[in-house]
Amino acid sequence: MNEKLMIRPLHPNDIHDLYEMITDPRVISTLIHIPSMEYEDEEAWVANKKPGSHRFVAELDGKVVGSAGIHQNLRARLTHSGSFGLMVHADYWGKGIGSALTASALDLADNWLGLMRLELEVFADNPAAIHIYEKFGFEIEGTRRMAMFGGDGRFHDEHVMARLHNPPTNQQTNKPIHQLTTSNQQPITDILIRPQRFEDVADIHNIMRHPLVARTTLQIPSLEYGDALARFKDSSPFRHRFVAEVDGRVVGNATISTRQNPRSKHCGGIGMGVHPDYWGLGIGSRLMEKLLDIADNWLNLTRVELEVNTDNPAAIHLYEKFGFEIEGTKRFQSRGDGRWTNSHFMARIKS
């Protein structure tokens, strides 16, 4: 490593060098940004540090020639994990800058933040970056097909990579989930699927805080009514939310969210929850039909994706029935209900 190379925290005075780097066509081809990014956008990014973010740069002879960052996940069941991003000035590729930044990031993750899982996404056609990550112990967990558009007028696949640090060896993973439904129950045909409204909050709260729903999602049983209400009020034009109503009671809810990045506007993410009293009765299928109708016929999405615990075979079966395919598996993604959980990431690609 060059002895003059210094890895240090980000400073506002770095904006000029960062902007020069991130707008270089050679660099931007490896990132998820677009060439129309303005100087004020970079100023805003530097000024508006998000909670859980740790940003640093590589300085050589007074010039910033690379940057990296770790974002620790602050959700209660995911605080053991974080995401990693890296950028190096194209004139300094192959000179050890990326390795120096990655080494500093891993020291922070391992010895200061105590992260067990650090993940990243990298274009599948970027072998140089993949080589750096593999050198530091990152492994490819799967590939998100057609995850990003642009740079050369085509879609790009993204590898999901992760590095585990001291994962537990005596913790049970993928403990089978107990199914509450019985064989003599028949699917319900009188189900109303509609957009959610304010009077649904109490029923939605009861769904989200149920221990079995929390177990199969990323919720926690301690979710308070006020938290559910705040989420309800957090509306967005990029989010489309529906409920399943049976006999005047909301027994399921589902959301499809589109990406705000223009290069991934062809993608949508799905989340869903059904009250355990109604598992196996066709609620999930009806909600999925509505979400995919919105995706295909209104939003014109090419890629619809989701994540599901590997120990939730009923949900996996439902998603596969609607054309979702397993693209990979995130190891030790979450914890809850006394176990660590691996999660499949799945997607449905519209031809």
N, C-alpha and C positions, 0 to 999 in steps of 0.2 A: 504493500500500500504506500502511496506517496505520503511522505512525512508531513508535507505541507497541507494535506487534506484535513479539514476540520468538520466534524459532524456536530451540529449545534441546533438548538431550538429555532424555530421560525421567528423572524423579526419583520416588522412592517417595512423596513428598508429593503427587504428582499423582493418586493413586488415587481420591480422592473426586470430583474433577472428571471424571475418565475414566469412572467408574461412572455418574455422572449423565448423561453424554453417551451412553454405549453402551446405556443402558436406556430412552432416550427413544424412544417408538414411531415417531416420524418418522425417527430415525436408524437404528433397528434394521431398518426396512423396506428399507434399502439394503444391509444386511450379511448375513452368513451365520449370525448368532447367533440365539438365541431369547430371548423375554422373561423366562424363568425363571432367567436368569443371576444368580447370587448375588454379593454383595459380596466374599466370600472367593475366588470364582473370579477376580475382577479382581486381588485381592491376589496370588494365586498366579501369574497371568500376568506381573505386574510383577516379582515376585521371581525368577521362573525364566526368565531370558533365555537363549534358545537360541543355540548357536554360529552365527556368520554373520549374526546379527540386528543391526540398527541402528535404534533407535527414538527418535523425537523428537516434540516437541509444539509447538503454537502457543499462546503465552501473551499475553493482552491484558488490561491493567489488573489483573494479578494472578490472572486466571482462565484455566485451560486451556480453549481453545475449539476445539481440533482436535488430531489426532495422525496420524502417518504412520510408515511403517517400510519398510525394505528388508531382505530376507533374501537374502544371497548363497548360491547353490547351492555346496555344498562337495564334491560328487562330482567326482572327478578330471576327467572330460570335460565338466563343466558349470560350471566355476568362472568362466567368462566371462559368466555369466548370473545374474540375480536376479529376485525378485518384489517387487512394490510394493503396499502397502495404504494406504488413506486414509480418514479419518473426520473430519467437521466437525460441531460443535454446530449443531443445527437453527436456533437463534435467530440464527446467524451465517452462514447460507447466503447466497450472492450478495454477500458482502462481501470477497472476495479471499483468504479464509483458505486454501481448497483450493489456489489457485494458488501462494500463498507456500510452503506445505508441499511441493507438487510441485516447485517450483523448487529448494528446498533439497535434496530427495531426488535430483534429477538432478545437482546439483553434487557430491553425495557419490558417486553412481554413476559419473560421468564422470571426476572429477578426483582422487578418493581411492581408490576401489575398482577403477577401470579396467574397469567392466562394459561389455561390448559389447551385450548384450541385456538389456532390462528388460521384464518382462511383468506383466500383471495380468488379473484377471477382474472383470467388471462386469455387473450385470443389464442385459439388453437394453432394459428399460423404465425406465432411469434416464438420460434424455437430458442432464441437467445435468452429471452426472459424466462421461459420454462426451465432452461438449463440452470439459471441462477437459483431459481426457487427449489429445484430438486437437489441442488448442491447443499442447500440449507435444511433439507429434510422435509420439504413439502411434497405431498403425494397427490396425484390426480385422483379425485373421487368420482368424477363423472364429467360429462360434456353437455352443456346447454346448447341445443341445436338452434340455429338462427336467432341467437340472442341479441345481436346488434347489427345495425345496418350502416353502411356508409364507408367513405374513404376511397372506395373503388367501385361504387355503384352496385354492391352485392351484399348479401347477408354473411355474417361471420359467426362461427361457433365459438363458444367460450368454455375453457376448462375450468372447473371448480377444483381448487387445490387447497389442501389443509396440512398443517403441521401440528401434531399432538405433543405436548410436553408433560411428561410424568402422568399419563392417564391411569386411572385406578385399575388395579388388577383383580380386586376382590369385590367389585360392585357388579350386581346383576344388571344386564341390559336385555331389552326386548322381552320382558316378562309378559306372557300372554294376557290379553285383556279379557275380563269376564263379560260375556254377552248376556244382557238381561232379558232379551226377547225369548219367547217360547215358540215351539214349532206350530202350535195351533192358532197363532195370531195371523190375520190376513192383512194384506196391504190396505191402507185407507184410500178410498177413491175421492172423497169429498174434501179436497185440500185446496185452499185459496192461496195462491202465490201472488204477492203484491209488494210494492215498495213499503218500506217501514215508515211508521209515523210515531208521533210523540207518545201516544198512549201505549205503545209497545215496549217502552223502556223497562218496565217492571218484569215483564215476561222474558225479555232478552237478558236482563240481569240474572234471572233465575237459571237460564240456560248456561250462561257463561261461567257462573260461579259453582255449578254442579261439579263435584269432584271428578266424575267420570268424563265430563266434557273437558274440564281442565287437563285431565290426563292425556286426552287425545289431541289437545291443541297446545297453545303456549300460555293459556290463562292460569290463574291461581285461585283456589277456593276462597281466599280472603278478599276477593274483589268486592269493593263497596259499591253501593247504589250510586253514590256521587261519581265514582270513576266510570261506571257504565253510562251515566247521563252525560258526562263530559265527552265520551267517545261518540255518543249519539249526536251531540251538538257539533262535533268536528266534521262537518260536511265538506265535500270537495267535488268539483266538477269532474275530477278524475276517478271518483269512487261511486259505484252504483250498488245500492244495498236493498235486499229483499228479505221478506219473512215468509214463513209457511204458517198459515192459520188453520186450525182445526177446531170446530165448535166454539168459535170466538176466542180461542187461546192461541197465542203464538208459540209454536213448538219447535221452530227452527229458524235460523237466519243465515244469510249468505251474502258475500260481497265479491264483486269483481272490480279490481282497480287497474287503471291503465298507467303506463309510465309517463313521467313528465319530461324525461330526456327525449328530444326529438328523434334520436337515433334508435330508440327502443319503443317508439309509440305504437309499433305493431304488436307489442307484447301486453298481456294482461295477467294479473295474479289473482288467484281465487282463495277465499277462506270460507269455512262453513262450520256450523255447529247445529246439532239436533239434540233436543232433550232426550235423555236415555229412556224415558218412558215410551218413546216413539221410535226407538231404534228398530230397524228391520221392517218398517211399515211403509216404505216407499217415499218418505219425506225427503231424504237426500237426493233421490233420483229426480223428483219434481223440482227441487231447487237447482240442481245441476242443469236440467233442461232449460230453465229460465236463464241461467247465467250464460250458457252457450248460445242461446238465441240472441242475447244481447251482444255477445262477442262476435258472432258470425254475421248477423243481419243488421246490426246497428252501429257497431264500432269497427267492423271490418278488421278484426284482429287476426294475425297470422299465427301467433304463438300464444297459448294460454298455459300457465304453469301453476304449480302448487307444491307444497311440501306436506308429507304425511309420515307419522311415526311408523317404523318398520314393524312394530308389534300391534298394528291396527289392521288386520287382514280384511275386515269388513269394508273399511274405507278404501283400501287399495283395490279391492274387487269392484267397488262402485266406480272408481275413477277409470279403471281399465275398461269397464263396460262402455264408458263414454269416449274411449279412444286415447286416453292418457297412457304414456309409456314411461317406465322408470329410466331416467337418464344417469342416475348415480345415487350414492348414499353418503350422507354427511355423518361422520362418526362422532359420537358423544356430542351431538348438537345441543341437547337440552337435558335438564334434570327435573325430576318431579315424581311424586308418588313413590318415593323411596328407591328410584332406579334412574340410571342414565339411559338416554334414548338416542338411538340412531334414527335418522330421518331420510327417507327417499325424497329426491326431487324429481318430479314428474312433469311431463308437458304433452300437450296435444297440438300438433302442427296441422294447420288447415292447408290442404293442397291448393 
